[in-house]
Amino acid sequence: MSSAKHEFNHLINERSPYLQQHAHNPVDWYPWGREAFDKALEEEKPVFVSIGYSTCHWCHVMEKESFEDEELARLLNQKFVAVKVDREERPDIDSIYMKVCVQMTGTGGWPLTIVMTPQKRPFFAGTYFPRKTQAGMVGLIELLTSIAESWETDRQNLLTLAETSTNYLTEHFPSSEQKEMVNQVLLDEGYLTLLDSFDDLNGGFGTAPKFPSPHNLMFLLRYYNTKHAKQSLDMIEKTLQKMRLGGIYDHLGFGFHRYSTDSSWTVPHFEKMLYDQATTCMAYTEAYQITKKGDYKKTAEEILQYILAEMTDPKGGFYSAEDADTEGQEGKFYLWTKAEIVNVLGNDAELICRIFNISESGDEKQSSDNNPAGTSILHLKKSLDQLASEMRMDPEILKSTVSKSLKMLYRKRQERARPFKDTKILADWSGLMIAAFAKCAQAVDSDEYARVAEKASNFILETLKTQEGALMHRYKDGEVTVEGMIDDYAFFIWGLIETYEATFELDYLKAAVELQNMMIEQLWDASDPAFFFAPKRDEQLLVRNKEFNDGAIPSGNSVAVLNLIRLARLTGKTDYEEKARALATTISLDARHDNTMFLAAASFLTGPTYEIVVVGDPHSSETHSMLQSVNSQFSPNKVMIFKPTNDKTLENIAAYTRFMTTTESKTTAYVCRDFRCSLPLTEIAKVLEALGNA
């Protein structure tokens, strides 16, 4: 594909900014007019018409991907007469052929692609097309080759189609809304697999031991968002609620233990892992966005409070884990006897013991192994609202008493010997935690969480990135070692993308792009599209393997699919999208419906998807309100980019924003959905309506 600018074509003297954008394409564009159609008539060629406008994101993508390509240009120039139309200058033309497109395909939008006879009768219509066929979307080269061949060998059929479509302009026929969703079968299989393994009584999937597996919930959130399957939301909510009530959650210091040894989330394995905090926080954050239930927000923020209090290095990175054992006993730091609680709480002890299921005899499961009899882990079997109703208490009074008592117990627990803390800092796990802080910052409008994400990102970029631009894996006591692997790149890039969307500081988007390019250079296997687990090293391993399946943490290849598609939409670099789709195909053949992080990424590929560019004064309340209104919504298949008024810097990384400006000096949003772009919007309600969240 060539990006070289040609001298000019027939658009060179046009005043339209949109036509001027295409004036140096190798395609020999003509403006709409007699010259073009006379040429088509004289040479007996069909006319290829492309309609768009200067600030249409997918118009620019199609230009870069296709209309700057020498091979495609030769095909257009030899077999067609190519015409460019600015729909803002000629809405009359656009209106006619948009109706044809909607009639033929069931959808419309820009860029609008029409092929017609020299008599201006359309026989083919569509919107965006990739350069070559991918993931069920026919490529423009293949499409034009087929049309050109049909024009030569079966022209009468095309002329009949043209006559029929012309007749449709004066007759009303219902259009078909049926569309094939490329990976929808996989998504349905994934949903049914989770439904089959779901624990209706306790939430979660399977039996004991039971892991949080938040990527299961993140997929189900996306499935519910697009399919509105009530059972998917039921599975999500029951799991999150039961986990939050159970002993797997640390009710005093917050955060989640590694897993539950039983099916009811009561008895945990007490280790606390950074990656569990990160991914579980993301699941609660997204559940809050989609339901607006305060308990989910509270849990997400409590996890972050734990990380800030116990797991954050002063330089900004995040520590890896806290041990399950203290002084040789698993869970000793977390377990209580009733006598200890009475000693701390006095008159409120009986109430707290009743609520948190603490008895004289203790929990038999906790009293095994090294722990003495009579010890228990604090856990709830019902919510505080339910308990207040049963006890005939004012819920707010009960919650206040519980909150005060838990703080007293927490302070007492801080006097105990603590579990060992692993203070090494890993690029991959820190990347997940950065993503969690940045996601929550967006959802709850928190500058504090955004600053934490920034500081941690800066630490990784300054400490774990080599002069050549590659990532390293581990930092400990000033030493950096081990070349970065797939998870380091994938998870940290994820964190950088989220940090950009939380702060709109362009350096994080630039860093994500640079690292994505390095990841491709170091790890991409072009012969079998996927990322190797590790780069080539001097040491010879038995195999250079690839990993596709989720474990306790998501698969790096699955996260890479999501990163690639998001970066493609943020920057307009379609080669990222090509790799995302190729990688998704590879994973689908290998892991399929049991790989839920991949399914979460696949839901982005199947859509609907949105790209939002907001242009405005970064210091105005109007701009903040629009950005926060969009960020607070659960719109997982979107990307958002912010362009400060009169700031050209963004255009260096996202060239398609060049012609995007404010309307009437108001903060302005440009929303594209499934490769079709709306007109500029200045009202928040209209933006949310365009996102389907009004």
QUINOR-V807061 format. One record per residue. N is the residue number from 1. RES is the residue in one small letter. OMEGA is omega in degrees with one decimal (none if undefined). Layout:
n: <N,N>
res: <RES,RES>
omega: <OMEGA,OMEGA>
This chain:
n: <1,2,3,4,5,6,7,8,9,10,11,12,13,14,15,16,17,18,19,20,21,22,23,24,25,26,27,28,29,30,31,32,33,34,35,36,37,38,39,40,41,42,43,44,45,46,47,48,49,50,51,52,53,54,55,56,57,58,59,60,61,62,63,64,65,66,67,68,69,70,71,72,73,74,75,76,77,78,79,80,81,82,83,84,85,86,87,88,89,90,91,92,93,94,95,96,97,98,99,100,101,102,103,104,105,106,107,108,109,110,111,112,113,114,115,116,117,118,119,120,121,122,123,124,125,126,127,128,129,130,131,132,133,134,135,136,137,138,139,140,141,142,143,144,145,146,147,148,149,150,151,152,153,154,155,156,157,158,159,160,161,162,163,164,165,166,167,168,169,170,171,172,173,174,175,176,177,178,179,180,181,182,183,184,185,186,187,188,189,190,191,192,193,194,195,196,197,198,199,200,201,202,203,204,205,206,207,208,209,210,211,212,213,214,215,216,217,218,219,220,221,222,223,224,225,226,227,228,229,230,231,232,233,234,235,236,237,238,239,240,241,242,243,244,245,246,247,248,249,250,251,252,253,254,255,256,257,258,259,260,261,262,263,264,265,266,267,268,269,270,271,272,273,274,275,276,277,278,279,280,281,282,283,284,285,286,287,288,289,290,291,292,293,294,295,296,297,298,299,300,301,302,303,304,305,306,307,308,309,310,311,312,313,314,315,316,317,318,319,320,321,322,323,324,325,326,327,328,329,330,331,332,333,334,335,336,337,338,339,340,341,342,343,344,345,346,347,348,349,350,351,352,353,354,355,356,357,358,359,360,361,362,363,364,365,366,367,368,369,370,371,372,373,374,375,376,377,378,379,380,381,382,383,384,385,386,387,388,389,390,391,392,393,394,395,396,397,398,399,400,401,402,403,404,405,406,407,408,409,410,411,412,413,414,415,416,417,418,419,420,421,422,423,424,425,426,427,428,429,430,431,432,433,434,435,436,437,438,439,440,441,442,443,444,445,446,447,448,449,450,451,452,453,454,455,456,457,458,459,460,461,462,463,464,465,466,467,468,469,470,471,472,473,474,475,476,477,478,479,480,481,482,483,484,485,486,487,488,489,490,491,492,493,494,495,496,497,498,499,500,501,502,503,504,505,506,507,508,509,510,511,512,513,514,515,516,517,518,519,520,521,522,523,524,525,526,527,528,529,530,531,532,533,534,535,536,537,538,539,540,541,542,543,544,545,546,547,548,549,550,551,552,553,554,555,556,557,558,559,560,561,562,563,564,565,566,567,568,569,570,571,572,573,574,575,576,577,578,579,580,581,582,583,584,585,586,587,588,589,590,591,592,593,594,595,596,597,598,599,600,601,602,603,604,605,606,607,608,609,610,611,612,613,614,615,616,617,618,619,620,621,622,623,624,625,626,627,628,629,630,631,632,633,634,635,636,637,638,639,640,641,642,643,644,645,646,647,648,649,650,651,652,653,654,655,656,657,658,659,660,661,662,663,664,665,666,667,668,669,670,671,672,673,674,675,676,677,678,679,680,681,682,683,684,685,686,687,688,689,690,691,692,693,694>
res: <m,s,s,a,k,h,e,f,n,h,l,i,n,e,r,s,p,y,l,q,q,h,a,h,n,p,v,d,w,y,p,w,g,r,e,a,f,d,k,a,l,e,e,e,k,p,v,f,v,s,i,g,y,s,t,c,h,w,c,h,v,m,e,k,e,s,f,e,d,e,e,l,a,r,l,l,n,q,k,f,v,a,v,k,v,d,r,e,e,r,p,d,i,d,s,i,y,m,k,v,c,v,q,m,t,g,t,g,g,w,p,l,t,i,v,m,t,p,q,k,r,p,f,f,a,g,t,y,f,p,r,k,t,q,a,g,m,v,g,l,i,e,l,l,t,s,i,a,e,s,w,e,t,d,r,q,n,l,l,t,l,a,e,t,s,t,n,y,l,t,e,h,f,p,s,s,e,q,k,e,m,v,n,q,v,l,l,d,e,g,y,l,t,l,l,d,s,f,d,d,l,n,g,g,f,g,t,a,p,k,f,p,s,p,h,n,l,m,f,l,l,r,y,y,n,t,k,h,a,k,q,s,l,d,m,i,e,k,t,l,q,k,m,r,l,g,g,i,y,d,h,l,g,f,g,f,h,r,y,s,t,d,s,s,w,t,v,p,h,f,e,k,m,l,y,d,q,a,t,t,c,m,a,y,t,e,a,y,q,i,t,k,k,g,d,y,k,k,t,a,e,e,i,l,q,y,i,l,a,e,m,t,d,p,k,g,g,f,y,s,a,e,d,a,d,t,e,g,q,e,g,k,f,y,l,w,t,k,a,e,i,v,n,v,l,g,n,d,a,e,l,i,c,r,i,f,n,i,s,e,s,g,d,e,k,q,s,s,d,n,n,p,a,g,t,s,i,l,h,l,k,k,s,l,d,q,l,a,s,e,m,r,m,d,p,e,i,l,k,s,t,v,s,k,s,l,k,m,l,y,r,k,r,q,e,r,a,r,p,f,k,d,t,k,i,l,a,d,w,s,g,l,m,i,a,a,f,a,k,c,a,q,a,v,d,s,d,e,y,a,r,v,a,e,k,a,s,n,f,i,l,e,t,l,k,t,q,e,g,a,l,m,h,r,y,k,d,g,e,v,t,v,e,g,m,i,d,d,y,a,f,f,i,w,g,l,i,e,t,y,e,a,t,f,e,l,d,y,l,k,a,a,v,e,l,q,n,m,m,i,e,q,l,w,d,a,s,d,p,a,f,f,f,a,p,k,r,d,e,q,l,l,v,r,n,k,e,f,n,d,g,a,i,p,s,g,n,s,v,a,v,l,n,l,i,r,l,a,r,l,t,g,k,t,d,y,e,e,k,a,r,a,l,a,t,t,i,s,l,d,a,r,h,d,n,t,m,f,l,a,a,a,s,f,l,t,g,p,t,y,e,i,v,v,v,g,d,p,h,s,s,e,t,h,s,m,l,q,s,v,n,s,q,f,s,p,n,k,v,m,i,f,k,p,t,n,d,k,t,l,e,n,i,a,a,y,t,r,f,m,t,t,t,e,s,k,t,t,a,y,v,c,r,d,f,r,c,s,l,p,l,t,e,i,a,k,v,l,e,a,l,g,n,a>
omega: <-177.9,174.5,-178.8,179.4,175.8,-174.8,173.3,172.6,-173.2,177.1,-168.9,-177.6,179.1,179.5,-178.6,176.2,-179.8,179.0,177.4,177.4,-177.2,-172.8,-179.1,173.4,171.8,172.6,-179.1,-177.4,168.6,167.3,176.4,179.9,-173.6,-175.9,-178.2,-175.2,173.2,178.0,179.2,179.9,-178.5,-176.1,179.7,-179.6,171.1,-178.6,176.5,-176.7,177.6,-175.0,178.6,177.1,-163.8,-178.3,179.3,-176.0,-174.1,170.6,-179.9,177.0,-178.4,176.6,-176.5,-174.6,-170.3,-170.2,170.8,-177.5,-175.8,-177.9,-179.3,179.1,178.8,179.7,178.8,-175.8,-178.3,-169.9,-174.6,162.2,-173.3,-176.1,175.5,179.7,172.4,-175.2,177.5,175.5,-177.0,178.7,177.7,176.9,-178.7,-177.0,-178.9,-172.2,172.2,176.7,177.8,-178.6,180.0,179.6,-175.4,-170.2,-176.6,179.2,175.4,-179.8,-178.4,5.6,177.0,-176.5,-178.6,169.5,-172.5,175.5,175.1,177.1,175.0,176.9,-175.2,172.6,174.3,178.4,176.4,178.5,-179.7,171.0,172.2,-178.9,179.1,-176.2,178.4,171.9,176.7,177.9,-178.4,179.8,-176.4,178.9,179.6,-179.5,-177.9,177.0,179.6,-179.5,179.6,178.8,178.4,177.8,-180.0,-169.8,-175.4,-173.3,-176.9,177.7,178.2,178.3,176.7,176.1,179.5,178.7,179.6,-179.4,177.2,178.1,-179.8,-179.9,179.1,178.7,-178.5,174.6,176.1,180.0,178.4,178.9,-175.2,178.2,177.2,176.6,-164.7,-175.5,-175.0,178.3,177.7,179.7,177.9,177.6,179.0,178.2,-178.3,177.2,177.7,178.5,-178.2,-177.5,-175.1,176.5,-176.0,-176.7,-171.2,-173.1,-177.2,-171.7,-177.1,-178.4,-178.1,-10.7,-174.7,-178.7,177.1,179.5,-175.4,177.3,172.1,-177.0,179.2,174.0,-178.6,175.9,178.6,178.7,177.9,-177.0,-178.9,-174.7,179.9,176.0,-174.1,-178.3,178.6,177.5,176.9,178.8,179.8,-173.3,179.8,-179.4,-178.3,-179.5,-179.1,176.9,-178.0,178.4,-167.9,178.3,176.7,176.1,178.2,-174.7,-180.0,-176.4,176.2,-175.7,-177.7,171.2,-168.0,177.5,177.7,179.8,177.9,-175.7,-173.8,178.9,-172.9,-172.5,-175.4,154.9,-159.5,177.6,175.1,-177.5,179.8,-176.1,176.2,179.1,-176.2,-174.4,177.5,175.5,179.4,179.7,178.1,178.4,-178.6,176.6,175.8,-179.8,-174.3,-178.0,-175.1,178.0,-173.7,-179.2,179.2,175.7,-179.1,-179.1,178.8,-177.9,176.5,175.5,-179.6,175.8,177.1,-179.7,-179.9,-176.7,-168.5,-167.3,-177.4,176.8,178.9,179.7,176.5,179.1,-178.2,177.8,-168.6,-170.7,167.1,-175.1,174.7,-171.8,169.2,179.5,175.0,-178.5,179.2,174.7,-174.9,-178.6,-170.8,-172.3,-178.4,165.2,178.3,-178.7,179.0,-178.8,177.0,-179.3,-178.3,-168.0,179.3,-173.0,-179.1,-173.4,-177.4,179.1,-178.2,178.1,178.0,-176.5,-173.6,168.5,177.2,-178.5,178.5,-176.2,-179.2,-179.9,-177.7,-179.6,179.9,-174.1,179.3,178.6,-172.2,-173.9,-179.0,177.3,175.7,179.7,-179.2,172.0,177.1,175.3,178.8,172.5,178.0,178.3,179.3,176.8,178.5,-179.7,178.1,178.9,179.7,-178.0,-178.0,178.6,171.8,-177.1,-177.9,177.3,179.0,-178.9,178.7,179.1,179.7,-178.8,179.6,-177.6,-179.8,177.2,177.8,178.1,178.3,180.0,177.5,-179.4,-179.9,177.2,-178.3,171.0,-175.3,171.8,176.5,179.0,177.5,-172.5,173.0,-177.7,-177.9,-178.7,-175.1,-178.6,175.7,177.0,177.3,-178.5,175.2,178.7,-179.3,177.9,-176.9,177.1,-179.0,176.7,178.6,-173.3,-174.2,177.6,-176.7,173.3,-179.4,-178.8,178.2,179.6,176.4,178.3,178.7,-178.0,179.4,177.8,179.6,178.7,-179.7,-177.5,-176.8,-170.9,-173.1,176.2,-177.4,177.3,178.5,176.9,178.8,177.0,167.6,-170.3,-166.3,172.5,176.5,176.6,176.2,-179.1,176.7,-177.0,178.1,177.7,-177.5,-179.3,-172.1,-177.5,177.3,179.8,-173.4,-175.0,179.5,174.8,175.4,179.3,179.7,178.5,179.0,179.4,175.6,-176.8,175.4,-173.9,-173.2,169.7,-168.4,-178.9,-178.0,175.1,176.9,-179.8,178.4,179.3,-179.6,-179.4,176.2,177.2,177.8,177.5,178.0,-179.5,-173.5,-165.0,-172.6,174.8,-175.8,-177.6,178.2,-162.2,176.3,177.3,170.7,179.9,-176.4,177.0,173.1,-178.8,175.4,177.8,-178.3,174.5,-178.7,176.4,169.9,-166.1,172.9,-179.7,-178.2,-171.2,174.7,170.2,174.6,173.6,-178.5,174.8,176.7,177.8,177.8,178.1,179.1,176.0,-178.3,178.2,-176.7,-178.3,179.4,178.6,176.3,-177.8,179.2,-171.9,-174.4,-179.7,-171.9,177.1,174.1,-179.1,177.5,179.0,178.5,-177.7,176.7,178.3,179.1,177.2,178.8,-178.4,-176.8,178.2,-174.9,-170.6,176.9,-163.2,178.3,-178.8,-166.3,174.9,174.2,179.4,175.3,177.1,-179.6,178.5,174.1,-179.5,-178.2,173.8,2.3,-179.7,-177.5,168.7,-177.5,171.3,176.6,179.6,179.7,176.9,-176.3,-177.2,-175.9,177.0,178.5,178.8,-179.7,-179.0,-179.3,179.9,-177.6,178.7,178.4,-176.8,-177.3,-179.2,171.2,177.7,-170.5,-177.6,178.8,163.7,178.9,-179.2,-179.0,178.3,176.6,179.6,176.2,177.1,-176.4,-172.9,-177.6,-174.9,178.8,-179.4,178.6,-172.2,-177.5,179.9,-172.0,-174.3,178.7,-177.8,175.4,175.5,-179.3,178.2,177.9,171.7,-169.3,178.5,173.2,-174.3,174.4,177.7,176.6,174.4,177.2,-171.9,176.8,169.7,-180.0,-178.0,179.8,-179.7,-178.8,-179.2,-180.0,177.7,179.8,176.1,178.4,177.3,-178.9,-177.1,-178.1,none>
